Amino acid sequence: MKRNTLLIILMSSCLPVAHARCAPAAPVHVLSSNTYVTEWLLCGPFPNLMDKAAGRRAGYDTDFLEAIGGEAGCRPTNGMVVTHGGVTRVFRPLGPAQGKIDLAAVYSNATYIAAYLYAEIASPVVQTGYFHLGADDGAKVYVNGALVDARYAERGLREHDTIFPVVLQRGLNPLLAKIEQGIGGYGLVLEALDRAHHAAYVTQALPATVSVDLLQSGALGEHLSVKPHTTLEAGDTLDELPVVWSVSDAAGAVVACASGVFSRATVLTVPAVRGFHRITLAAPHAGVSHQSYCLLAEDRAASVRAVRDRAGAWLRETTNETYAGWVAYLLFKAEKEGAANGCETPACVTIAHAIDECLNTMAANPLAHRRSGFEWAYRSKVDASGQPFAIFVPEGYDPGTAWPLRLSLHGMGGTHVSWVDLAQRWTQDVIEAHVLGRARAGGYTRLSEVDVLEVLAFVRAHWNVDARRIWLTGGSMGGGGTFRLATRHPHLFASARPVCGFGADLPVGNMLHVPLFSVHSDDDPTVPVTQSRLAAHALALAGGKAIQHETTGYGHAVGNWREGMAASLAWERRQVRPGNVSRVRYTAADELASGAYWARVLVWGPRAGAASFDVRAGTDNNLFITLENVGTLELDLAAAPVDRAKEMAVVVGTTIRAVLPPPLPATLYVTGDGTACTAGATAPAEPRARRHFPGGATALYHGEPLMIVWGTHGTPEANEALKRAGTLACASCAPGWMDEKEEPPMYAMLFGRLPGKPDDAVTDEDMRTHNLLLLGTAVENSIVARIAGQLPVVVSNGTVVMNDGLTYPFSGRALGLLYYNPIEPSRLVYWLACDDAATADAGVGVVRRQGRTAAASDFVLVVSNAPTLVAGRSFQPDWAWEEGYAASPLLPAELAAETGMVQLAARALSTVTSSDFALLYGDLGAPPPFVAGETRWMDVIADTPDSRAAVFTVTGARLIEVAPMISAAPASRRGGALRFFPDPAGRPIDPQRTYRIAAPTGWTIGDYAAIAGTTPRNAELIDATMADVIQNYRAFLKRHNIGYDEKYVWD
């Protein structure tokens, strides 16, 4: 009622008002309501592709509204048409919403797009209002034609992320918000508050945002001028807030105190005694109690550097791993702060004090006595960096009792402290650790996965953790990480509780003994529910325990579903890992994930790709084993549920391969999965070089020390490009790297860097202790030149020459090679070389291409700066090339093109799965993915992602409805536009019939659901990856004597 009355006054008044009209033509938000802006006019989507030259998405700087006056000058109305660059869009009503506007739910393919939202703010007087904005991703906001806020970002949607004042005129004030999007979630949330309500929020949020500005004078800096500072846009709301200052010396005695107000500096003088002094700022009316430190010294910067030098020296010598990580973490932060703002800032001095205090008190082991929430760090074996995590230790923690541990993985864009309150008292009877994963978007793969494992090992080493009650959980990206970690390391966890997680493409059968409770909203636009639903169903079919707990209406924020989350937590508390398991079913992907429980792959089989085994200990003390692509399986009989004092028969397949008399060996080796299979206590001979495992470049990111080495012997331009690439690689926790402009970055490591050196600085000790990523040709990099004669690949006179005689032109191309280090055969090298060294920077796709599949090639040759593969080859366990490559057929021109490969994959998928239609992504205008006459079928198989094929059914009537929607859908970030093959248009579709549709991944079905508006509930995974599908289709064509040029496309 109040809102309507105000609108009548504004509309009927004869006094001048801002943009007065006879009737509102756009949604009107009344400022005095002090609530979310929930109703808008929406216009979009507009294209927002990446501008590589600018280093950001082009739509952010493009004014798509030029035709109606531009972003600053337009005044949209309902139904207004906008055309830009051939794209025509209309302003349409949106809302009312609950607060957050989920644009990903509006646009089915919400990737690399931009949209506008328009409303008008009604104000009865001229006043300053305060806008509290959250946006995902970048945003520009205009009020009354003025740009009042602009931020290009990669970020999740958070309330109050940006706060800014806005001068509102009396009447209606035009408000235009432009929200642009990369990938992931997409939306905005905006609160429009008057001064009083903004002040209330500021007071509430102040304790977490306050810091101290400090100026020192005097011989030692004993005269202090202190002033509160907050990152909040407070306006004048805090100007007269009373504050109390006190300063304490190293012994804790208060040596000075004073009162003041928030907006003005306060002067204190302390005794001129050298050393750290604690400054305490208290604002009781706002709940503020903040501590920082100052340093009294003749040369404060030199004193801070001395503390850092002392810490560095201690780290080089210490074996105290309890505190080494924490000191290394603080040292990294101190050096970064000092480089950015100088060594005398309160932030830098406070970090230096923390370092000094740690070094001085660690002998008493204060960590053992800490309780509730705090941040800590371990020292990584990869790069000796301090990697942080957050931990909550129960107030009643007793080290004499084993406690359950909840290991939590954050979502994309977050950190280990993003969604936790370290100040809270922790009264729960569970230890809880929150992992960073090295980066905000590390994905819990490569070094991000290693970080989870290292945090878990550190926590178990320093607190009494019940090994049978380690509960894994995470949301969004963390939900995907939960699936991933539970499938790769199932023996570590008692349960997996993903929230809006994804795992449909993972070997969830590995989780046979890890119960799953998956929470998901079926309208999630960011992570389709099919990604968890298919995984849960597959686990249940494999004999595991799976609960898929779904709701609707929460989108990607299903963590707000109180009842569902409470049910999942209650379930989690009941989960206990079995003391021993009689069956180990496992699909191994690489050296880091080669087995679980009491069985692991010691030697891989002859093929690149996954190795699988299923081992059961029978009640009769016999072992029943099936193997696929396993060279040698190692079984820890000391940990297996067998009686080593009794005879054992070892059955491989259906054949008894050995009968072992008692006492049984502690370790059993089963070698070969064919007719020559043997079983016994003798381990296979150790090779001269370390054994080869699949994974290509990812093998360097499994937790061993890694050093980046760039060449310095090329042209000045080449040397600079190689150094730039090396610097980016040092910050990356996975193969491939990106030159991110955002701070903090999404994909680069937040704390620590991989060691990097120019080639001439590399020592023999470096070679002995590190795996090496080598950048540059043998001409450009002296380390490459040193080992080139012992590598199986060389570049000579513009030609790539393989040691088995195959050759390729090198002009305009880049190569990558994983091999053991010929000088230190226990170590690995990865060699990256480009015909033009300028392509060695963020644009090169060599290392990024590797590791996409379990069959990732060890040698890759690509066209520089294009997604085109020339060749990809792999080694066997003894570093001999995989057999059959030279005999593999070359791709004809028709199949090397994007069109041909999409058509082939569609035909293969529909044929192998006996489906009527295939659903795939295809960018038919993209560069060709392969090179005709050079790329072979084995290259295609190795390059095919590990996505699991899935099938679902629809009625003909529904297919007739959905087909036009799919045909009109724009391109997706997952690889072009989603399309049916063949196109149902023009084909006779029986409305009464049920049609079977095959798709290459759960993500595909999720995008289908977003476009179609409903999620197929009958979708099921089939036991085959897309690589298997294409292989089987080739066999089908050969069996029926059909040529590729005849039947690889649709009739």
N, C-alpha and C positions, 0 to 999 in steps of 0.2 A: 504494500500500500504506500509506504514511504517513497519507494522508487517511482511509482506512477505519479504521485503528487509532484515530485521534483521535476519530472519530465514535463508535466503540464505547465509548470511555472516557466521552465526554460523555453518551451516551444511558443508560449503565448505572450511572453514578455515583450514589451516594445523597446526595452533597453537593448543596446548593442550587445551581442553575444558572439562568441567565436563560431563562425560558420553556421549561423542559425538557419533552420529550415522549417518548412511547414509541418513536416512529419519525418520521423527517422527513416532513412533509406538503408541503414546498416545497423547491426546490433549496437545497443548503447549500454555501456557499463557505468554505473553511478559510483563515483569515487568514494562517497561516504559509506558505501556498503562494506568497504575494506575486505574484499574477498577476491577470489580468483576471477579473472576474465574468462568466462565459460562459453560465450557465444561469439562467433566470428563469421565473416565472409572469407571463404577459402578459395584460392586460385592456384592451380598447378595440376600436374607437375611440369617443371621446366627442366631441360637437360643441364647436368652439372658435372661434366666429365673432368678428369684430371688434366690440368695444364702443366705439363712437365717443365716447361721453361720457367713458369712462375712458381712452381713448387706447391701449388694448391689447386683446389677445384675451381674451374672457370666460372661457374654460376654465381659464386659469391660476389664477384666484381662485375657481373653482367646485369644491367638494368633491363629486365624483361618487360617493364611497364612503360617504356618510352612512348608507346602509341597513345597512352591515356594520361600523359603528363609526367611520367617518370615516377620513380619510387618516392621522391621528395614532394612531388607536386600533385599526385593523383588523389582522387576522392572517390573510391569505388562504390558502386551500388550493386544490389542484388541483380544478377543476370548480366552484368557488364562483361563484354567480350574483349579479350586481349589477344593480340597476335604478335609474335616475335620470332623471326627466323624461320617462318613456315609453321610454327607451332601455335595453335589457337587454343585458348583456355577461357573458362568462364568463372566469374566470382559466384560462388554458391554458398548458402548458409551451412554452417557447421556448429553443432552443439544443440542444447547445452551439454557440457561435460561435467565431470566431477571435480575437475581441477586441472589435471594433466591432459593435454591434447595429444593423443596417440596417432600421429600421422602415418605410422607404419601400418596401422589398421585401416587407414583410408586408402592408401596406395598399395596395391598388391605387390609391386616390385619396388619397394622403397629403397633403392640404391642409386647413388649418384644423381640425385634430383634436387630441385629447390621448389619452394612454394611460398605464397604470400598469405598472410592472415590480416584481415582488416576489421577494426571495430572503432567505436567512438567513446571517449571518456567524458562523462558529464560532470561538470564542476560548477557549483553555485557561485563561486567567487574566484578571483585570481589567487592561486596558491601554489605551493610546491608540494607535489605528490612524490611518492617513492615507488618505483617499479622494482619488484623482486622477480627476476627472470631466471628460468632454467631452460636450456635449449640443448638439443641433440641433432646436429652438431653445431655448425656456425650460425650466427644470427646478426641481423641488423635491425634496429628499431628506430622508426621515425615518429615524432609527435609534432603535430602542427607544421609539418614539412621540414623539420630539423632532425638531423641524424643525432640521436641522443645516446646510442650505444651500438658498438660494432665489435664483434669478436669472431675471428676465424678460428675454429678449434675442432679437435677430435675429442668428443666428450660424451658422457652419458647424461641422461636427463635427471637433474637434481634441483630441487626447490632452492631458491635463494642463492643460486650459483653466481649470479651477477646482480648487484643492487645499484641503482642509479637514480638521482633526483630528476624530476621533470617539472618544468614550469607550466602549469595549466591555466589557460584563460577561462574566463567565465563563459559557460555555454558548453558546446560540444567540441571536443578536441580530437581531430583525426589521429588514429593510431594504426600504423602499418608495421607489421613484423615480417621480416624475410627470414625463413629458416631453411638452411641448406644442409644437405645430407651426403655422407659418404656411404658407409655400410653400417649394418647393425641397427640399433634402435633409432627412432626418428620421432621428434615431437617437441613440444614446448609446454611450459607451465608459467603463467604470469599472474602475480598478485599486484593489484594497484591499491596502495595504502595512503591514508593521510598521515600527517606528521605524528599524531598521537599513537596510532597503531604501529607505525614504523618504529617509533621510539620504544614501544613495548617489546618488539622483536629484537631490536638492537640490544636492549638490556639483557634479554634472555640469551642471546648468542654471544655476548661480549666475552665471557670467560675463555672461550675456546679460540678467540681471535686476537687477544691483546698481546702486545709486546712493549718494549721500552726503547725510547730514543734517548741516547746518552751522549753528553759532551763532558770531557774532563779537562781540567786545567790544574796548574800547580806543578811543583817539581816532580812529584810522583803521580800526579793526576788525582790528588786528594779532594779537589773541589769538583763536586758532581752537579751537573744540571740534567735532571731527569724529567721526562715527559711521556705520558702514556701514548701508545699508538695502537690503532686497530685497523685491520684490513677491511672492516665493514665500512660501507658508505653511510655514515651516521648523520650527516648534516650537522645541525647544531644541537642535536638531541642529547649529546653527552657533555656539552660545554661546561656546565656547572655541576657535573657529577663529582661529589667529594671523594678524594683519594687520600690514602695514608701511605707514606714511604718509610721504610726502615732499612738500615744497612748493617750487616753483621760481618765480623771478621772471621778468620779461618777457624777460630775456636768456637764460633757460634754466638759470641757475645754481641749484643746490639751496640753499635758505636755511633749511630746517628739516626734521627728520625725527624719527620716533618709531615705536615698536612698540606693539601693543595686541592686543585680541581683538575678535571681530566683535560681540559683544553689548554692549560698553561704549564710551562716548565716550573719545576720546584728545585731550589738549590740546597744542597747539603754539603757539609764539610766533615770529612772523617779523619782520624789520626793518620799521619803520613807513615804508614807501615806497609812495606812491600808485601805483595801477595794478592791472592784472589779474595774478593769480598762479595757476599751475597746481597743482592738488592731485592727487596720484597715490595711489591705493589699490591695494595689492598683497596678494593672498592666495595665495601660491605653491601651497599644498596643494590649492587649488580652481581653480587656473588663472585667477585674477582679476587683471586689470590694467586699472583703470578711471581715467579722467581727467575731472576737472571743474574749474571755475574759481571763484575768489573774487575780490572786488574790495576793495582798500583805498582808502577815501575817507572824508571827513568825512560826506558824505551819499551813501550808496551808491545809494539809490533814484533820487536826482536824477542821479547819474552814469550809471546805466543808461538813464534817460530821455533824457539828452543823446546817448548813442550812438544810440538809436532816432531822435531828432530829426535827427541828422546823416545817418543812413541815409535817412530820408524826404526830406530836402532833396536829397541826392545823386540819389535815384531820380527826383525831379521834373525834374531838369536833364539827366541822363545820356543818352547814346546808346550806351553800352557794353552791348550786349545779351548779351555773354558772361557778365557778372557781375550784371546787373540782376535777372535772375530769382532767382538764389541769394540776393541781398540782400533782395529782396521776400519771398521765402519765409521766411527767417529773421526778418524784421521781423514778419510775420504771427504766427509762432510766439511771438516775444517778447511781442507785445502781448496775445496770448491767455493766455499763462502769467502775465504781469503782472496782467491783469484778474482771473484766477482765484485766484492765490496771492501776489501782491505781486511787486515788482521785485527783492527781495533774495534770493530763493531761489537755490540753486545752479543749478537748471535755467534760470532766467531770466538769471542772470549768465553762465552758460556760453554761452547763445545770444547774449547781448550781446558776449561776447568773440569769438565766431565772426564776428559782423557787423564788429566793430572790426578784426579781423585781415584780413578780406576787403577792407575799404576801404583798409587800409594797404598791402596787398601786391599788389593786382590789377595794378598797373603792370608787375610782373614776369611776369604771366600764368602763375601757378602751375598753372592747370587743364591747360595743355598738357603738363605733366610728371607728372600723376597717372596711376597705373597700378592694376590690379586693381579691386576693387569699391568704389564710393562712391556717395553720393547727390548729385544736383545738381538744378537747377531752371532753367527758362527763363521769360522774362516774356511772358505771354500778351497777344496783341493784343486779346482780348475785353474784359478788365477790368484789365489791367496787373498782375495778380497773379503771384506766383511759383509755378509749378506744378512739383512735384517728379517726379523719375524716378530709378530706380537704373540705374547703368551699370557694366559690367565692361570694362575696357580691358586687353588682353593685356599681360603683363609685358614681352614683347618688341616692343611696338607701335613701328613706325617710320612716322612721318608721310609718308615718301616712298613708301610702299607702300599700295595700296588694299586694304582689309580687308573681309571679309564682315560683315554685320550681322544678328543675330537679334533681332527685335522681339517681345517676349513680353507677352501680355495675361493678367492674373490672373482668377481666378474670382470669383463673387459673394461679397461679404463680405470680400474680401482688399484688399490695397493693393499698391503697387509694391515693397514690401519684405517682404511677408508670407512668401514662400516662397524667400527668397534669403539667402545668408550673405555679407554685405558684407565680412567679415573674411578671407575666403579669398583665397589668391593665385590669380590668374587666368592660368593657363598655356595655355589654349586659344587657338587661332589665329583667333578670331572675336570681334568686339565684340558684346556682348549688352546690350540696353536693356530694362528692365522699366517698363511704363507704368502710371500710376495710373488715368487715365481720369476724373479729377476727383472721382469718388465711389467708394465701395465697391461700389455696385450701379448704376453709370452705364450699363452695358449697351453701351458703345461706340457710342452714338447721340447725336445733337445735339452738345452741347459735349464730351461724353465722346469722341465720334469725333474732334472737332477736336483734342482733347488728343493723341490718337495721332499725328495729322498734324503737329502742332506739335513734338512730341518728335522725330519722324523728321526734320523739317527742321532742328532744332537740332543733332542728332547729326551729320547730314550736313554741316552748316556748320562744325563744330568738330573733327571727326575725319575722316580720309581713308577714306571708305566706298566700297566697290565698288558702284556703282549697279546692277550686273547680278547682285549676290548679296545681296539683302535678303530675308531669310527671315522670314515671318510665322507666329507660332504662339501658342497659348493654350489653356487648359483650361476646360471648363464654360462659364460666361458668356464667358470669354476665347476658348473654341472657337467660340461663336456670333459673337463679335467678329471672329475670324479669317475666318470665312465672309463676314461683312458687309463688312469692310474690303477683302477680296480681290475682292468683286463690285463694290464702288463705286469702287475705285481700283486696278484690276488692273495698270496700267502701272507702279506703284511696286514691285511685288513679284516675286521670282523663284519663290516657292513659297508654299503655304499648308499648314500642318500643324496642323489642329484636333484637340484631344483631347477626347472626349465633347462635340463641338460640335453646333450646329444651324444648318441653312441651307436647309431644304426649301422655305421660302417666299420665298427670294431668287432673283434672276435669275442663276443660276450660269452661264448661257451667257456672261456677261461675262468669266468666267475662262477663256476659250478658250486663252489663252497663259500661264495660271498653273497649273502642275501641283499636284495635290491629293493629300495623304497623310493620310487621316482614320483616327484610332485610336478604337475604341469597344468597349465590352463590351455584348453583346446583352441582358444582364439589368440594364442601367442603369435604375433607377427614377426618376431625376431628369430626365435628358435622354434620352428614348427613342431607341433606336438608329435608328429610322426617320428621325429628323431629319437624321442625317448620311448614312445609307444612300441615302435618296431623292435627296439633293443630289448625292452622288457619281455615282449612276446617271444623273441628268439631265445632269451635266457630260459624262459619257462619251458619251451620246447626242448631245450638241451638238458632239462632235468634240474635246473637251478630254481631258486626261490625268488620270485619277482612280484612286486606290487606296483601297479601303475595307478597312482592316485590323482585323478583329474577333476578339474572344475571348469567353469567358464566365466567369462566376464572380467578376468584379471589381466589379460594380455600377457606382457612379459614381466608383470609385477606380481607373479603368483606368490612371492614371498610374503605378500600382505594378506594372504588367505590364512587367517588365524587358526581356524579349525583344522585345515589341512596340514599346516606346519606343526601344530601341536600334536596331531596324530603321528606325524613322521618322527618327531622327537621322542614321543613315548615308545614307538616301535624301536627306535635306535637303541634306547637304553636297555632293551632286552636282548640285544645281539651279542653273542659270544662266539669267537672263532673256534672251530673244532680243534681239539687237541692234536689230532692226526687225521689224515685223510687216506682212504684206501684207493682212491682213484684220482689221478692227475691227468686232466685233459687240457692241452695247451697248444696254442698256435704261436710260435715264436717269430718275432719280426726282425730282431737285430741282436747285437751283443749285449745291450743293456737289458733287453727283455728276452732272454733265451730260455727261461723256464721258471718253475715255481714249486714250492713245497720241497719234495725230495727227488725231483727230476728236472734235467735241463739238457739242452742241445749243446754238446761240447764241440762237435764238428758238424758243420752244415753239409747238406747234400750237394749234388752237382749243379742244381739249378739256382738261379737268383730268385729271390722271393721268399715267401713264408715257409717255415718248416713246422710240421705238426706232429704231435704224438698223443697217444691215449694209453696210459699205463694203469692197470688195475691189479691190486694185490688181493688174490683170492683167499677165501677162508681156509683153503687147503695148502696155503703157504706158497702157491705158485704165482708167477707174474704173467699177465696177459697184456701184450703190447701190440699196438699198431703204429706204424711210422710212415711219414710222407716227407720226402726231401730231407731226411735226417742222415748224416754221415755216421755220427757216433752219439748215442744217448748215454748220459752219465746219470746213474741212479745211486742215491745216498741210502743204502740199505740200513745204515745205522739209525736213520731218521724215519724210515718207512715202517708201516705196520706189519712187519714180517718177523718170524722167529729165526734168527740167524743160527740157532742150534739145530735146525731141522733142514732136511733136504729141500731143494727148490727146483722146480722146472720152469724154464723161461720159454714162453710161447710167444712167437712173433707172427702176427697174422693168425694162422691156424696150425702152424708147424712148431713142434718142440725143437728149439734151436740149441738148448743146453740143459743138462741136469746137473746141478751144482750140489756137491756133498757138503755137509756141515763140517766145520763152522763156515757160514757164508761170509764172503768178504764184506768189509765195511762199504766199499764202493764197487758197483758193477757197471761195466761198459758194454753196451749193445751196439755193435757196429754193422752198418749196411742195412738197407731196407729191402733188399732183393734176395736172390737165391743164395748169395754168399754171406748171409747174415750170421754173425757170431756173437756170443755172450761170454764174458769172463772177467776176471779181476785185473787183467793187464790193460793199462791205459794206452791209448795210441801214442806212438812216438812223438815227442815234441818237435815241431818243424824248426828249420833254421830261422825263419822269420815268424812273426806272430801270425796266428791263423786269420784267415779272411772271414769276415761276416758281412752280410748284406747291409745296404743302407747308403752306399755312396758317401757323399760329403758329410752326412749326418753322423758317421762313425767318429768324427772328430768332436762331436758335441755330446758325448756320453759320460762326461765327468772326469776325464783325464786332463792333465795340464795341457793347455793349448796356447801356442804363440803365433802371431800374425807377422809375416816377414814380407816386406815390399822391396822391389828392385830399385836400384839407384844408378844403373849403368846404361839406361836408355837415353833418349833425347830429353832435354829439360821438360818438355811438355809431357812426355811419357812418365818421367819420374814423378812429376807433380800429380798426375792422374793416379799412379800406383800408390803414392802416399795417401792421397785422399781416400782411395778405396780401402787401404789398410786401416786408416783411422776409423772409417765407418764399420769395418769388420771387427775392430777391437770393441766396439760398443754393441755388437749383435750377439744375441744368445742362441742363434740358429743360423744355418746356412743361408746365404743371401743377406742383403742389408739394404736399408733405405736411408736416404738423406732427409731426415725429418726436420721440419722447420719449427714444429711446436715444442714448447718447453712447459712442463716435462714431456718427453717423447712417449709415444705409445709402445713402440716395438723395441727400441734400444734399451739397454740395461740402465736402470736408474742409479745403481751404486756399484762402483768398481768397473774396471775395464780389463779385457783380455790383454796380456802383455804383447806389445808390438815393437818391432825393431826394423831399421833398414838392414839390408842383407849383409853388409860388411861388418855390422855390429854383432852378428850372431856368433856365439861361442860354441865350442865342443860340448860344454856343460848344458847349454840350451838344447842342443841336439839330443843329448842323452836323456834329458828330463822332460821334454815337451814333444807333443805332436805339433806339426808345423803346417800352417796354411801359407803357401808360397805364391806370391803375386808377381807375374811377369814371365817373359820368355827366358830362355837360357842366355840370350844376349843381354837382357835387362836385369836379370836376377842372378847374382853370383852363386847362391846356394843351389838354384836350379841347374846352373852350368856345372856345378861340382858333382851332381848326381845324375845328370842327363844321360850319360852313357850306360847307366844301369836301370833306366826306366823302360817300360815296354812301349812307350810312345815318345817320339821325338818330332820336332819341327825342323825341317831341312829344306832350304830353298823354296819357301812358300808352300810346302807340302807337309801334311801330317802323315807320318810313317809309323805303322804299327809293327811290332816285332814278329808278327805272323804274315807280313807281306801286304796287308791292306793299306791303301793310301787314300787321302782325301785332300782337296784343295783347302788352304788355310786363309785365303784372301777373304776379308770381310767376315771372319768367323772368330769364335772363341771356344776354348776347350777347357775341360776340367778333368782331372785324373786323381783318383784315390789309389795309393800304393803304400807298401811298407817303406820305411826310410832305409835305403840301401846302406847308409853309414851306421845307423842304429836300428837294426831289424825288428826290435821290440816296439818301435814307435811307428806312427803313421805320418804320411805327408799327403797333403792335398794341393795339387798344382793347378793354378788358374792362369791361363795365358790368353791374350787377345791379339789378333792381328793389328788392331789399333788400340793401344793401351788406354786411350780415352774412354773406351767402352768398359773398362775394368771397374768403373764406379758403380753407383746405385742402379744403373740401367741394365747391367749384364744379368742375363737370366740363367747362367750356368749353374751356380751353386744353389740358386733358389729352385731350379727345376729338379735338382737331385733331392731325394728324400720324400718326394710326394707319394711314393709307392713302396711297398715291401720289396719290390723287384728293382729298386732304384739302381741305375747303371753306375758302375765305378768309373767309366769313361764316358764323357758327354761332349759332343761337338754340336754347336748351335750357330745359327746366323746371328751376328752381333746385333743387339738392340731390336730383336724381333722374336716372336714366340715360335720360331721354326727350328725343329730338331733335324740335324743331319744324321747323327748316329749316336747310339748309346750301347755300350758293351759292359759286360760284367765278368768278374773273375770267379773261379772255383775256390774252394777252401785253401788250396795250395798256391794260389795266385796265378794259375794257368787260366787262359781265357776260357769262358764258357763254350762248351762244344756246340757245333752246328751253326755258328754264326755265318760263316762264309757261304754255307749252302742255303741260308734263309733267302727267300725270294726278295728281289727289289720291288719297291712299290711302283705301280704304274702311275702316270700323271694324274689319272682320274681320282685315284685314292689318296694321292699326296695332297690334294686340294682340300680345303675345309668342307666344301659341299660333299665330296666323295666320302670323306671319313665319317661325317655325320650320317649320311645315308647308309654306309656300311654298318656303323654301330647300331643304327635303328633296325636294320634288317637282321643283324645278328641277335639283338636283344629279343625281338619278336619271335624269331625262329627257335632259339634255344629255350625260351620260356613258354612256347606254344601260346603266344598272345596275339590278339588281333591288331593292337596298335602299340607303338613305342612312344615314349615321352622323353624328349631330350632337349638339351640346350644346343643351339647352333648359331654361331655368328657367321652367316654365309658370306659376309663381306670382309671377313678377317684375312690377314695374311695366311698363306698355306702353312699348316702345322708341320709338314714334312717336305723333303726334297726328293722329287721324282728321280729315279735312276741312282740314288745314293742311299736313301733310307730303306731299311729292310723290315720285314715283318717282325723280327725279334726286337727291333727298336720300338716299334709301335706297342708291342706287348709290354715292354719294360716301362714305357712312358704312360701307359694307361693307369689312371688313378685307381686306388684300392676300394672304390665305392662298391658296396654290396648291391646287387640287383634286387629289385622288389617288384611285386605285382599286386594289382588291386582290380576290382571289377566295378563297372557302372552299367546301368540300364541304357538301352539305346535312346530312350527319351531324354535321360540326363546328358548323354553324350551329345545329342543334337543341341542341347542348351549350352553346354560348356565349350564346344569346339570353336564357336566364333569368339568367345572370350579369350581363349588361348591364342588364337590367330592374331588378335589385336594387342596382345600384351607386349609391352616394351622389353628391351634387353635387360637381363639380370646380371648382377655381379658374378654369378657363378659360371658364366661362359656363354653369353649371347642370349637370344630370346628363346623362351620355352615353346616348343612346337610338338604337335602330333605328327607321327610318321606311320603310315601315309596320312595325308590330310583328309579328315572325314568329309570335308566339303565336296560335294559332287559324287559321293559314294552312297550307295543304298544302305541306310541305317534303319534297322528294324526297331521301333520304339519298345517292343515287348521283349526283345532279346537281351541277354546279359553279355557284355563285352569285357574281355580281359585286356588290361593295359599293363605294360611293363615299363619300369623306370630304373635308371641306373643308381639311384641313391634316395635315402630318406629326405634329403634336402629338396630333391626334385618334386617329390610328392607334396612336401610342405609348400613349395611355391605354387604347385597346381591348386592346392587347397585355398591359398590366399587369393588366387585369381577366380576360382570357381565359387568361393564363398562357403564351402563345406569341406571337411576333412574325411577322406575315405576311412571308414572304420574297419574295413576288411583287408587292409594292406598287410602283406606278409613278405619277409625277406626270403630269398632263395639262397641256397648254399653255394653261391658262386659270386666272384667279383666280376667287374666288367672285363678285366683281362681274361678271366676264364671263359666268359661269354664269347669273346672274339676268337679265342683259341678254338673253342668248340665249334664255332661257326665255320672257321677255316677247315676244320676236320670234316664237317658236314659237306661243304662244297667239294672237297677232295673225294670224299666217299661216293658222292653222286656225280663225279666228273663234270662239275659245273665251273666254268671260268669266272673269274672275278668281274670281267667286263660284261658278262651276261646277266648276273643276278645280284650284284651288290647294291643295285638301286631298285626302287619300287616300280612295279609294272604300271 
